[in-house]
Amino acid sequence: MQEIFYLYKNEMEDEITDDELLHLMKEQFELICFGDLEYLESTCLANFSQAVRICLRDTFMKGLPEFFKWYDIRFEPQNTILTLDYPLLKDISSYTGIDKIYEFIRCVHAE
């Protein structure tokens, strides 16, 4: 179980805390895998880590460039609507426009 933990901790590029991964593993092991370590490793955690990587890549490779493509400081940038799909530990809902982008990038870097 410890080997699986470190394998997927590395696979998810540390985008999930140790506690979150342990909770996920325990939940999946008991409720989905019914005690099958092979299924936990090869299916449940493989699918989850792939989703984490895709979400992060989509946000930084597609979402942010699309934001800057349309961003124009002359047209009320503080009211620009953003959908940042990568979840953060910190609530940044009070930020708007470029301030929200800045805080989002800062939080992802810190995490």
Jmol script that loads the backbone (N, CA, C; Angstrom):
load data "model"
ATOM      1  N   MET A   1       0.841  -1.189   0.000  1.00  0.00           N
ATOM      2  CA  MET A   1       0.000   0.000   0.000  1.00  0.00           C
ATOM      3  C   MET A   1       0.883   1.249   0.000  1.00  0.00           C
ATOM      4  N   GLN A   2       1.995   1.192   0.732  1.00  0.00           N
ATOM      5  CA  GLN A   2       2.901   2.331   0.802  1.00  0.00           C
ATOM      6  C   GLN A   2       3.519   2.609  -0.576  1.00  0.00           C
ATOM      7  N   GLU A   3       3.894   1.564  -1.295  1.00  0.00           N
ATOM      8  CA  GLU A   3       4.450   1.729  -2.643  1.00  0.00           C
ATOM      9  C   GLU A   3       3.435   2.392  -3.574  1.00  0.00           C
ATOM     10  N   ILE A   4       2.187   1.978  -3.472  1.00  0.00           N
ATOM     11  CA  ILE A   4       1.123   2.550  -4.300  1.00  0.00           C
ATOM     12  C   ILE A   4       0.946   4.030  -3.971  1.00  0.00           C
ATOM     13  N   PHE A   5       0.984   4.347  -2.678  1.00  0.00           N
ATOM     14  CA  PHE A   5       0.846   5.746  -2.256  1.00  0.00           C
ATOM     15  C   PHE A   5       1.909   6.609  -2.918  1.00  0.00           C
ATOM     16  N   TYR A   6       3.181   6.217  -2.801  1.00  0.00           N
ATOM     17  CA  TYR A   6       4.265   7.037  -3.342  1.00  0.00           C
ATOM     18  C   TYR A   6       4.261   7.068  -4.866  1.00  0.00           C
ATOM     19  N   LEU A   7       3.872   5.983  -5.478  1.00  0.00           N
ATOM     20  CA  LEU A   7       3.764   5.950  -6.933  1.00  0.00           C
ATOM     21  C   LEU A   7       2.765   6.999  -7.416  1.00  0.00           C
ATOM     22  N   TYR A   8       1.587   7.032  -6.800  1.00  0.00           N
ATOM     23  CA  TYR A   8       0.553   7.963  -7.259  1.00  0.00           C
ATOM     24  C   TYR A   8       0.752   9.372  -6.722  1.00  0.00           C
ATOM     25  N   LYS A   9       1.437   9.515  -5.631  1.00  0.00           N
ATOM     26  CA  LYS A   9       1.808  10.853  -5.157  1.00  0.00           C
ATOM     27  C   LYS A   9       2.708  11.499  -6.208  1.00  0.00           C
ATOM     28  N   ASN A  10       3.628  10.727  -6.723  1.00  0.00           N
ATOM     29  CA  ASN A  10       4.526  11.198  -7.772  1.00  0.00           C
ATOM     30  C   ASN A  10       3.788  11.389  -9.095  1.00  0.00           C
ATOM     31  N   GLU A  11       2.911  10.459  -9.443  1.00  0.00           N
ATOM     32  CA  GLU A  11       2.129  10.536 -10.681  1.00  0.00           C
ATOM     33  C   GLU A  11       1.296  11.813 -10.755  1.00  0.00           C
ATOM     34  N   MET A  12       0.745  12.215  -9.626  1.00  0.00           N
ATOM     35  CA  MET A  12      -0.121  13.397  -9.590  1.00  0.00           C
ATOM     36  C   MET A  12       0.681  14.679  -9.385  1.00  0.00           C
ATOM     37  N   GLU A  13       2.013  14.539  -9.491  1.00  0.00           N
ATOM     38  CA  GLU A  13       2.909  15.690  -9.456  1.00  0.00           C
ATOM     39  C   GLU A  13       2.655  16.572  -8.235  1.00  0.00           C
ATOM     40  N   ASP A  14       2.395  15.942  -7.099  1.00  0.00           N
ATOM     41  CA  ASP A  14       2.158  16.633  -5.822  1.00  0.00           C
ATOM     42  C   ASP A  14       1.030  17.658  -5.885  1.00  0.00           C
ATOM     43  N   GLU A  15       0.056  17.432  -6.739  1.00  0.00           N
ATOM     44  CA  GLU A  15      -1.102  18.328  -6.844  1.00  0.00           C
ATOM     45  C   GLU A  15      -2.193  17.965  -5.857  1.00  0.00           C
ATOM     46  N   ILE A  16      -1.925  16.975  -5.018  1.00  0.00           N
ATOM     47  CA  ILE A  16      -2.864  16.536  -4.003  1.00  0.00           C
ATOM     48  C   ILE A  16      -2.058  16.314  -2.726  1.00  0.00           C
ATOM     49  N   THR A  17      -2.617  16.703  -1.593  1.00  0.00           N
ATOM     50  CA  THR A  17      -1.885  16.549  -0.335  1.00  0.00           C
ATOM     51  C   THR A  17      -1.820  15.074   0.063  1.00  0.00           C
ATOM     52  N   ASP A  18      -0.922  14.776   0.980  1.00  0.00           N
ATOM     53  CA  ASP A  18      -0.806  13.401   1.481  1.00  0.00           C
ATOM     54  C   ASP A  18      -2.122  12.939   2.097  1.00  0.00           C
ATOM     55  N   ASP A  19      -2.721  13.800   2.912  1.00  0.00           N
ATOM     56  CA  ASP A  19      -3.985  13.444   3.564  1.00  0.00           C
ATOM     57  C   ASP A  19      -5.097  13.203   2.549  1.00  0.00           C
ATOM     58  N   GLU A  20      -5.156  14.040   1.517  1.00  0.00           N
ATOM     59  CA  GLU A  20      -6.190  13.863   0.488  1.00  0.00           C
ATOM     60  C   GLU A  20      -6.000  12.549  -0.249  1.00  0.00           C
ATOM     61  N   LEU A  21      -4.761  12.223  -0.583  1.00  0.00           N
ATOM     62  CA  LEU A  21      -4.490  10.967  -1.277  1.00  0.00           C
ATOM     63  C   LEU A  21      -4.793   9.767  -0.385  1.00  0.00           C
ATOM     64  N   LEU A  22      -4.396   9.835   0.872  1.00  0.00           N
ATOM     65  CA  LEU A  22      -4.691   8.729   1.796  1.00  0.00           C
ATOM     66  C   LEU A  22      -6.191   8.539   1.957  1.00  0.00           C
ATOM     67  N   HIS A  23      -6.925   9.641   2.084  1.00  0.00           N
ATOM     68  CA  HIS A  23      -8.380   9.556   2.202  1.00  0.00           C
ATOM     69  C   HIS A  23      -8.988   8.931   0.943  1.00  0.00           C
ATOM     70  N   LEU A  24      -8.528   9.385  -0.214  1.00  0.00           N
ATOM     71  CA  LEU A  24      -9.019   8.832  -1.480  1.00  0.00           C
ATOM     72  C   LEU A  24      -8.713   7.336  -1.570  1.00  0.00           C
ATOM     73  N   MET A  25      -7.491   6.957  -1.243  1.00  0.00           N
ATOM     74  CA  MET A  25      -7.107   5.551  -1.319  1.00  0.00           C
ATOM     75  C   MET A  25      -7.961   4.688  -0.389  1.00  0.00           C
ATOM     76  N   LYS A  26      -8.154   5.153   0.830  1.00  0.00           N
ATOM     77  CA  LYS A  26      -8.958   4.396   1.805  1.00  0.00           C
ATOM     78  C   LYS A  26     -10.395   4.256   1.308  1.00  0.00           C
ATOM     79  N   GLU A  27     -10.953   5.362   0.851  1.00  0.00           N
ATOM     80  CA  GLU A  27     -12.334   5.350   0.366  1.00  0.00           C
ATOM     81  C   GLU A  27     -12.495   4.418  -0.835  1.00  0.00           C
ATOM     82  N   GLN A  28     -11.593   4.536  -1.804  1.00  0.00           N
ATOM     83  CA  GLN A  28     -11.658   3.690  -2.999  1.00  0.00           C
ATOM     84  C   GLN A  28     -11.441   2.212  -2.654  1.00  0.00           C
ATOM     85  N   PHE A  29     -10.473   1.956  -1.768  1.00  0.00           N
ATOM     86  CA  PHE A  29     -10.136   0.592  -1.376  1.00  0.00           C
ATOM     87  C   PHE A  29     -11.322  -0.103  -0.719  1.00  0.00           C
ATOM     88  N   GLU A  30     -12.015   0.628   0.142  1.00  0.00           N
ATOM     89  CA  GLU A  30     -13.124   0.033   0.886  1.00  0.00           C
ATOM     90  C   GLU A  30     -14.433   0.000   0.098  1.00  0.00           C
ATOM     91  N   LEU A  31     -14.735   1.074  -0.627  1.00  0.00           N
ATOM     92  CA  LEU A  31     -16.058   1.199  -1.245  1.00  0.00           C
ATOM     93  C   LEU A  31     -16.127   0.782  -2.711  1.00  0.00           C
ATOM     94  N   ILE A  32     -15.041   0.939  -3.431  1.00  0.00           N
ATOM     95  CA  ILE A  32     -15.052   0.636  -4.866  1.00  0.00           C
ATOM     96  C   ILE A  32     -14.303  -0.649  -5.168  1.00  0.00           C
ATOM     97  N   CYS A  33     -13.128  -0.792  -4.577  1.00  0.00           N
ATOM     98  CA  CYS A  33     -12.253  -1.926  -4.890  1.00  0.00           C
ATOM     99  C   CYS A  33     -12.537  -3.165  -4.043  1.00  0.00           C
ATOM    100  N   PHE A  34     -13.265  -2.989  -2.966  1.00  0.00           N
ATOM    101  CA  PHE A  34     -13.606  -4.090  -2.063  1.00  0.00           C
ATOM    102  C   PHE A  34     -12.375  -4.884  -1.645  1.00  0.00           C
ATOM    103  N   GLY A  35     -11.297  -4.133  -1.293  1.00  0.00           N
ATOM    104  CA  GLY A  35     -10.098  -4.767  -0.778  1.00  0.00           C
ATOM    105  C   GLY A  35      -9.116  -5.258  -1.829  1.00  0.00           C
ATOM    106  N   ASP A  36      -9.356  -4.995  -3.091  1.00  0.00           N
ATOM    107  CA  ASP A  36      -8.479  -5.463  -4.166  1.00  0.00           C
ATOM    108  C   ASP A  36      -7.418  -4.399  -4.468  1.00  0.00           C
ATOM    109  N   LEU A  37      -6.182  -4.634  -3.994  1.00  0.00           N
ATOM    110  CA  LEU A  37      -5.094  -3.670  -4.204  1.00  0.00           C
ATOM    111  C   LEU A  37      -4.754  -3.475  -5.680  1.00  0.00           C
ATOM    112  N   GLU A  38      -4.792  -4.541  -6.441  1.00  0.00           N
ATOM    113  CA  GLU A  38      -4.492  -4.457  -7.877  1.00  0.00           C
ATOM    114  C   GLU A  38      -5.485  -3.530  -8.579  1.00  0.00           C
ATOM    115  N   TYR A  39      -6.756  -3.661  -8.262  1.00  0.00           N
ATOM    116  CA  TYR A  39      -7.785  -2.810  -8.867  1.00  0.00           C
ATOM    117  C   TYR A  39      -7.619  -1.359  -8.414  1.00  0.00           C
ATOM    118  N   LEU A  40      -7.282  -1.168  -7.149  1.00  0.00           N
ATOM    119  CA  LEU A  40      -7.041   0.177  -6.630  1.00  0.00           C
ATOM    120  C   LEU A  40      -5.927   0.855  -7.421  1.00  0.00           C
ATOM    121  N   GLU A  41      -4.832   0.145  -7.593  1.00  0.00           N
ATOM    122  CA  GLU A  41      -3.671   0.728  -8.268  1.00  0.00           C
ATOM    123  C   GLU A  41      -3.891   0.892  -9.772  1.00  0.00           C
ATOM    124  N   SER A  42      -4.344  -0.144 -10.426  1.00  0.00           N
ATOM    125  CA  SER A  42      -4.391  -0.131 -11.891  1.00  0.00           C
ATOM    126  C   SER A  42      -5.609   0.570 -12.471  1.00  0.00           C
ATOM    127  N   THR A  43      -6.647   0.742 -11.694  1.00  0.00           N
ATOM    128  CA  THR A  43      -7.856   1.355 -12.236  1.00  0.00           C
ATOM    129  C   THR A  43      -8.243   2.636 -11.509  1.00  0.00           C
ATOM    130  N   CYS A  44      -8.579   2.544 -10.246  1.00  0.00           N
ATOM    131  CA  CYS A  44      -9.090   3.703  -9.507  1.00  0.00           C
ATOM    132  C   CYS A  44      -8.086   4.842  -9.446  1.00  0.00           C
ATOM    133  N   LEU A  45      -6.891   4.559  -8.968  1.00  0.00           N
ATOM    134  CA  LEU A  45      -5.895   5.625  -8.838  1.00  0.00           C
ATOM    135  C   LEU A  45      -5.334   6.048 -10.192  1.00  0.00           C
ATOM    136  N   ALA A  46      -5.241   5.138 -11.122  1.00  0.00           N
ATOM    137  CA  ALA A  46      -4.767   5.502 -12.459  1.00  0.00           C
ATOM    138  C   ALA A  46      -5.722   6.499 -13.113  1.00  0.00           C
ATOM    139  N   ASN A  47      -7.013   6.229 -13.011  1.00  0.00           N
ATOM    140  CA  ASN A  47      -8.008   7.142 -13.581  1.00  0.00           C
ATOM    141  C   ASN A  47      -7.999   8.491 -12.884  1.00  0.00           C
ATOM    142  N   PHE A  48      -7.882   8.485 -11.561  1.00  0.00           N
ATOM    143  CA  PHE A  48      -7.889   9.733 -10.804  1.00  0.00           C
ATOM    144  C   PHE A  48      -6.660  10.576 -11.129  1.00  0.00           C
ATOM    145  N   SER A  49      -5.483   9.978 -11.157  1.00  0.00           N
ATOM    146  CA  SER A  49      -4.264  10.750 -11.434  1.00  0.00           C
ATOM    147  C   SER A  49      -4.284  11.317 -12.840  1.00  0.00           C
ATOM    148  N   GLN A  50      -4.837  10.568 -13.781  1.00  0.00           N
ATOM    149  CA  GLN A  50      -4.960  11.078 -15.151  1.00  0.00           C
ATOM    150  C   GLN A  50      -5.887  12.298 -15.180  1.00  0.00           C
ATOM    151  N   ALA A  51      -6.978  12.246 -14.448  1.00  0.00           N
ATOM    152  CA  ALA A  51      -7.916  13.373 -14.397  1.00  0.00           C
ATOM    153  C   ALA A  51      -7.264  14.612 -13.787  1.00  0.00           C
ATOM    154  N   VAL A  52      -6.468  14.427 -12.746  1.00  0.00           N
ATOM    155  CA  VAL A  52      -5.765  15.556 -12.120  1.00  0.00           C
ATOM    156  C   VAL A  52      -4.813  16.198 -13.108  1.00  0.00           C
ATOM    157  N   ARG A  53      -4.030  15.389 -13.815  1.00  0.00           N
ATOM    158  CA  ARG A  53      -3.067  15.931 -14.783  1.00  0.00           C
ATOM    159  C   ARG A  53      -3.774  16.632 -15.938  1.00  0.00           C
ATOM    160  N   ILE A  54      -4.866  16.066 -16.420  1.00  0.00           N
ATOM    161  CA  ILE A  54      -5.608  16.670 -17.529  1.00  0.00           C
ATOM    162  C   ILE A  54      -6.191  18.006 -17.105  1.00  0.00           C
ATOM    163  N   CYS A  55      -6.763  18.054 -15.928  1.00  0.00           N
ATOM    164  CA  CYS A  55      -7.366  19.294 -15.425  1.00  0.00           C
ATOM    165  C   CYS A  55      -6.319  20.392 -15.312  1.00  0.00           C
ATOM    166  N   LEU A  56      -5.185  20.070 -14.748  1.00  0.00           N
ATOM    167  CA  LEU A  56      -4.118  21.059 -14.603  1.00  0.00           C
ATOM    168  C   LEU A  56      -3.618  21.511 -15.975  1.00  0.00           C
ATOM    169  N   ARG A  57      -3.383  20.583 -16.871  1.00  0.00           N
ATOM    170  CA  ARG A  57      -2.889  20.909 -18.218  1.00  0.00           C
ATOM    171  C   ARG A  57      -3.907  21.751 -18.975  1.00  0.00           C
ATOM    172  N   ASP A  58      -5.170  21.384 -18.910  1.00  0.00           N
ATOM    173  CA  ASP A  58      -6.202  22.152 -19.611  1.00  0.00           C
ATOM    174  C   ASP A  58      -6.295  23.580 -19.096  1.00  0.00           C
ATOM    175  N   THR A  59      -6.167  23.747 -17.803  1.00  0.00           N
ATOM    176  CA  THR A  59      -6.257  25.084 -17.228  1.00  0.00           C
ATOM    177  C   THR A  59      -5.099  25.951 -17.688  1.00  0.00           C
ATOM    178  N   PHE A  60      -3.881  25.416 -17.623  1.00  0.00           N
ATOM    179  CA  PHE A  60      -2.704  26.223 -17.940  1.00  0.00           C
ATOM    180  C   PHE A  60      -2.369  26.273 -19.421  1.00  0.00           C
ATOM    181  N   MET A  61      -2.727  25.247 -20.172  1.00  0.00           N
ATOM    182  CA  MET A  61      -2.380  25.240 -21.594  1.00  0.00           C
ATOM    183  C   MET A  61      -3.508  25.755 -22.479  1.00  0.00           C
ATOM    184  N   LYS A  62      -4.737  25.713 -21.995  1.00  0.00           N
ATOM    185  CA  LYS A  62      -5.874  26.172 -22.793  1.00  0.00           C
ATOM    186  C   LYS A  62      -6.579  27.369 -22.164  1.00  0.00           C
ATOM    187  N   GLY A  63      -6.953  27.239 -20.896  1.00  0.00           N
ATOM    188  CA  GLY A  63      -7.773  28.254 -20.242  1.00  0.00           C
ATOM    189  C   GLY A  63      -7.094  29.606 -20.097  1.00  0.00           C
ATOM    190  N   LEU A  64      -5.902  29.623 -19.541  1.00  0.00           N
ATOM    191  CA  LEU A  64      -5.213  30.903 -19.344  1.00  0.00           C
ATOM    192  C   LEU A  64      -4.841  31.577 -20.663  1.00  0.00           C
ATOM    193  N   PRO A  65      -4.316  30.857 -21.652  1.00  0.00           N
ATOM    194  CA  PRO A  65      -4.053  31.522 -22.943  1.00  0.00           C
ATOM    195  C   PRO A  65      -5.330  32.094 -23.574  1.00  0.00           C
ATOM    196  N   GLU A  66      -6.443  31.388 -23.415  1.00  0.00           N
ATOM    197  CA  GLU A  66      -7.710  31.892 -23.959  1.00  0.00           C
ATOM    198  C   GLU A  66      -8.140  33.167 -23.233  1.00  0.00           C
ATOM    199  N   PHE A  67      -7.924  33.221 -21.928  1.00  0.00           N
ATOM    200  CA  PHE A  67      -8.231  34.429 -21.169  1.00  0.00           C
ATOM    201  C   PHE A  67      -7.421  35.613 -21.706  1.00  0.00           C
ATOM    202  N   PHE A  68      -6.118  35.420 -21.862  1.00  0.00           N
ATOM    203  CA  PHE A  68      -5.264  36.522 -22.311  1.00  0.00           C
ATOM    204  C   PHE A  68      -5.510  36.889 -23.777  1.00  0.00           C
ATOM    205  N   LYS A  69      -6.040  35.958 -24.531  1.00  0.00           N
ATOM    206  CA  LYS A  69      -6.393  36.250 -25.927  1.00  0.00           C
ATOM    207  C   LYS A  69      -7.472  37.335 -25.993  1.00  0.00           C
ATOM    208  N   TRP A  70      -8.415  37.321 -25.062  1.00  0.00           N
ATOM    209  CA  TRP A  70      -9.538  38.260 -25.077  1.00  0.00           C
ATOM    210  C   TRP A  70      -9.412  39.383 -24.048  1.00  0.00           C
ATOM    211  N   TYR A  71      -8.434  39.287 -23.184  1.00  0.00           N
ATOM    212  CA  TYR A  71      -8.276  40.273 -22.114  1.00  0.00           C
ATOM    213  C   TYR A  71      -7.875  41.629 -22.704  1.00  0.00           C
ATOM    214  N   ASP A  72      -8.581  42.668 -22.315  1.00  0.00           N
ATOM    215  CA  ASP A  72      -8.276  44.024 -22.781  1.00  0.00           C
ATOM    216  C   ASP A  72      -8.468  44.983 -21.615  1.00  0.00           C
ATOM    217  N   ILE A  73      -7.394  45.603 -21.184  1.00  0.00           N
ATOM    218  CA  ILE A  73      -7.431  46.478 -20.017  1.00  0.00           C
ATOM    219  C   ILE A  73      -8.379  47.659 -20.212  1.00  0.00           C
ATOM    220  N   ARG A  74      -8.679  48.018 -21.444  1.00  0.00           N
ATOM    221  CA  ARG A  74      -9.539  49.176 -21.711  1.00  0.00           C
ATOM    222  C   ARG A  74     -11.017  48.890 -21.450  1.00  0.00           C
ATOM    223  N   PHE A  75     -11.408  47.612 -21.383  1.00  0.00           N
ATOM    224  CA  PHE A  75     -12.825  47.274 -21.301  1.00  0.00           C
ATOM    225  C   PHE A  75     -13.179  46.565 -19.994  1.00  0.00           C
ATOM    226  N   GLU A  76     -13.114  47.281 -18.888  1.00  0.00           N
ATOM    227  CA  GLU A  76     -13.486  46.765 -17.577  1.00  0.00           C
ATOM    228  C   GLU A  76     -12.917  45.372 -17.275  1.00  0.00           C
ATOM    229  N   PRO A  77     -11.606  45.226 -17.213  1.00  0.00           N
ATOM    230  CA  PRO A  77     -11.032  43.904 -16.960  1.00  0.00           C
ATOM    231  C   PRO A  77     -11.448  43.319 -15.615  1.00  0.00           C
ATOM    232  N   GLN A  78     -11.826  44.168 -14.680  1.00  0.00           N
ATOM    233  CA  GLN A  78     -12.260  43.666 -13.377  1.00  0.00           C
ATOM    234  C   GLN A  78     -13.563  42.881 -13.483  1.00  0.00           C
ATOM    235  N   ASN A  79     -14.297  43.046 -14.567  1.00  0.00           N
ATOM    236  CA  ASN A  79     -15.563  42.338 -14.752  1.00  0.00           C
ATOM    237  C   ASN A  79     -15.444  41.134 -15.680  1.00  0.00           C
ATOM    238  N   THR A  80     -14.240  40.789 -16.061  1.00  0.00           N
ATOM    239  CA  THR A  80     -14.034  39.642 -16.936  1.00  0.00           C
ATOM    240  C   THR A  80     -14.447  38.368 -16.203  1.00  0.00           C
ATOM    241  N   ILE A  81     -15.269  37.555 -16.844  1.00  0.00           N
ATOM    242  CA  ILE A  81     -15.743  36.302 -16.251  1.00  0.00           C
ATOM    243  C   ILE A  81     -14.700  35.218 -16.498  1.00  0.00           C
ATOM    244  N   LEU A  82     -14.363  34.510 -15.439  1.00  0.00           N
ATOM    245  CA  LEU A  82     -13.360  33.456 -15.524  1.00  0.00           C
ATOM    246  C   LEU A  82     -13.926  32.147 -15.014  1.00  0.00           C
ATOM    247  N   THR A  83     -13.591  31.073 -15.683  1.00  0.00           N
ATOM    248  CA  THR A  83     -13.914  29.745 -15.171  1.00  0.00           C
ATOM    249  C   THR A  83     -12.606  28.984 -15.040  1.00  0.00           C
ATOM    250  N   LEU A  84     -12.038  29.035 -13.868  1.00  0.00           N
ATOM    251  CA  LEU A  84     -10.785  28.349 -13.585  1.00  0.00           C
ATOM    252  C   LEU A  84     -11.144  26.989 -12.989  1.00  0.00           C
ATOM    253  N   ASP A  85     -11.020  25.942 -13.800  1.00  0.00           N
ATOM    254  CA  ASP A  85     -11.513  24.626 -13.431  1.00  0.00           C
ATOM    255  C   ASP A  85     -10.611  23.861 -12.471  1.00  0.00           C
ATOM    256  N   TYR A  86      -9.394  24.290 -12.304  1.00  0.00           N
ATOM    257  CA  TYR A  86      -8.499  23.582 -11.397  1.00  0.00           C
ATOM    258  C   TYR A  86      -8.809  23.998  -9.966  1.00  0.00           C
ATOM    259  N   PRO A  87      -9.163  23.057  -9.091  1.00  0.00           N
ATOM    260  CA  PRO A  87      -9.560  23.418  -7.725  1.00  0.00           C
ATOM    261  C   PRO A  87      -8.382  23.872  -6.868  1.00  0.00           C
ATOM    262  N   LEU A  88      -8.629  24.888  -6.061  1.00  0.00           N
ATOM    263  CA  LEU A  88      -7.622  25.417  -5.141  1.00  0.00           C
ATOM    264  C   LEU A  88      -8.039  25.158  -3.702  1.00  0.00           C
ATOM    265  N   LEU A  89      -7.070  25.197  -2.816  1.00  0.00           N
ATOM    266  CA  LEU A  89      -7.384  25.085  -1.399  1.00  0.00           C
ATOM    267  C   LEU A  89      -7.941  26.400  -0.859  1.00  0.00           C
ATOM    268  N   LYS A  90      -7.566  27.501  -1.480  1.00  0.00           N
ATOM    269  CA  LYS A  90      -7.978  28.829  -1.038  1.00  0.00           C
ATOM    270  C   LYS A  90      -9.165  29.308  -1.880  1.00  0.00           C
ATOM    271  N   ASP A  91     -10.110  29.974  -1.246  1.00  0.00           N
ATOM    272  CA  ASP A  91     -11.245  30.550  -1.958  1.00  0.00           C
ATOM    273  C   ASP A  91     -10.817  31.878  -2.585  1.00  0.00           C
ATOM    274  N   ILE A  92     -10.877  31.968  -3.909  1.00  0.00           N
ATOM    275  CA  ILE A  92     -10.501  33.202  -4.592  1.00  0.00           C
ATOM    276  C   ILE A  92     -11.706  33.821  -5.308  1.00  0.00           C
ATOM    277  N   SER A  93     -12.896  33.467  -4.875  1.00  0.00           N
ATOM    278  CA  SER A  93     -14.109  33.937  -5.546  1.00  0.00           C
ATOM    279  C   SER A  93     -14.312  35.445  -5.433  1.00  0.00           C
ATOM    280  N   SER A  94     -13.686  36.085  -4.469  1.00  0.00           N
ATOM    281  CA  SER A  94     -13.857  37.533  -4.315  1.00  0.00           C
ATOM    282  C   SER A  94     -12.999  38.321  -5.307  1.00  0.00           C
ATOM    283  N   TYR A  95     -12.057  37.653  -5.964  1.00  0.00           N
ATOM    284  CA  TYR A  95     -11.197  38.318  -6.943  1.00  0.00           C
ATOM    285  C   TYR A  95     -11.866  38.308  -8.312  1.00  0.00           C
ATOM    286  N   THR A  96     -11.515  39.270  -9.152  1.00  0.00           N
ATOM    287  CA  THR A  96     -12.023  39.315 -10.527  1.00  0.00           C
ATOM    288  C   THR A  96     -10.894  39.685 -11.484  1.00  0.00           C
ATOM    289  N   GLY A  97     -11.133  39.421 -12.760  1.00  0.00           N
ATOM    290  CA  GLY A  97     -10.202  39.834 -13.803  1.00  0.00           C
ATOM    291  C   GLY A  97      -8.779  39.373 -13.577  1.00  0.00           C
ATOM    292  N   ILE A  98      -7.852  40.258 -13.891  1.00  0.00           N
ATOM    293  CA  ILE A  98      -6.435  39.924 -13.803  1.00  0.00           C
ATOM    294  C   ILE A  98      -6.007  39.649 -12.370  1.00  0.00           C
ATOM    295  N   ASP A  99      -6.688  40.257 -11.401  1.00  0.00           N
ATOM    296  CA  ASP A  99      -6.380  39.979  -9.992  1.00  0.00           C
ATOM    297  C   ASP A  99      -6.673  38.522  -9.659  1.00  0.00           C
ATOM    298  N   LYS A 100      -7.735  37.992 -10.234  1.00  0.00           N
ATOM    299  CA  LYS A 100      -8.083  36.588  -9.997  1.00  0.00           C
ATOM    300  C   LYS A 100      -7.055  35.661 -10.654  1.00  0.00           C
ATOM    301  N   ILE A 101      -6.626  36.002 -11.851  1.00  0.00           N
ATOM    302  CA  ILE A 101      -5.603  35.206 -12.533  1.00  0.00           C
ATOM    303  C   ILE A 101      -4.314  35.198 -11.709  1.00  0.00           C
ATOM    304  N   TYR A 102      -3.920  36.372 -11.252  1.00  0.00           N
ATOM    305  CA  TYR A 102      -2.697  36.482 -10.456  1.00  0.00           C
ATOM    306  C   TYR A 102      -2.793  35.625  -9.189  1.00  0.00           C
ATOM    307  N   GLU A 103      -3.894  35.740  -8.483  1.00  0.00           N
ATOM    308  CA  GLU A 103      -4.068  34.987  -7.232  1.00  0.00           C
ATOM    309  C   GLU A 103      -4.156  33.492  -7.515  1.00  0.00           C
ATOM    310  N   PHE A 104      -4.797  33.109  -8.600  1.00  0.00           N
ATOM    311  CA  PHE A 104      -4.911  31.708  -9.001  1.00  0.00           C
ATOM    312  C   PHE A 104      -3.508  31.113  -9.247  1.00  0.00           C
ATOM    313  N   ILE A 105      -2.698  31.800 -10.037  1.00  0.00           N
ATOM    314  CA  ILE A 105      -1.359  31.308 -10.337  1.00  0.00           C
ATOM    315  C   ILE A 105      -0.505  31.254  -9.070  1.00  0.00           C
ATOM    316  N   ARG A 106      -0.641  32.249  -8.226  1.00  0.00           N
ATOM    317  CA  ARG A 106       0.091  32.281  -6.967  1.00  0.00           C
ATOM    318  C   ARG A 106      -0.280  31.079  -6.077  1.00  0.00           C
ATOM    319  N   CYS A 107      -1.566  30.769  -6.010  1.00  0.00           N
ATOM    320  CA  CYS A 107      -2.034  29.651  -5.179  1.00  0.00           C
ATOM    321  C   CYS A 107      -1.563  28.304  -5.737  1.00  0.00           C
ATOM    322  N   VAL A 108      -1.643  28.127  -7.054  1.00  0.00           N
ATOM    323  CA  VAL A 108      -1.201  26.875  -7.650  1.00  0.00           C
ATOM    324  C   VAL A 108       0.297  26.696  -7.409  1.00  0.00           C
ATOM    325  N   HIS A 109       1.043  27.761  -7.544  1.00  0.00           N
ATOM    326  CA  HIS A 109       2.480  27.686  -7.285  1.00  0.00           C
ATOM    327  C   HIS A 109       2.766  27.313  -5.823  1.00  0.00           C
ATOM    328  N   ALA A 110       2.024  27.895  -4.900  1.00  0.00           N
ATOM    329  CA  ALA A 110       2.223  27.615  -3.475  1.00  0.00           C
ATOM    330  C   ALA A 110       1.837  26.187  -3.118  1.00  0.00           C
ATOM    331  N   GLU A 111       0.794  25.681  -3.758  1.00  0.00           N
ATOM    332  CA  GLU A 111       0.342  24.323  -3.450  1.00  0.00           C
ATOM    333  C   GLU A 111       1.299  23.316  -4.009  1.00  0.00           C
TER     334      GLU A 111
END
end "model"
wireframe off; spacefill off
backbone 0.3
color backbone group
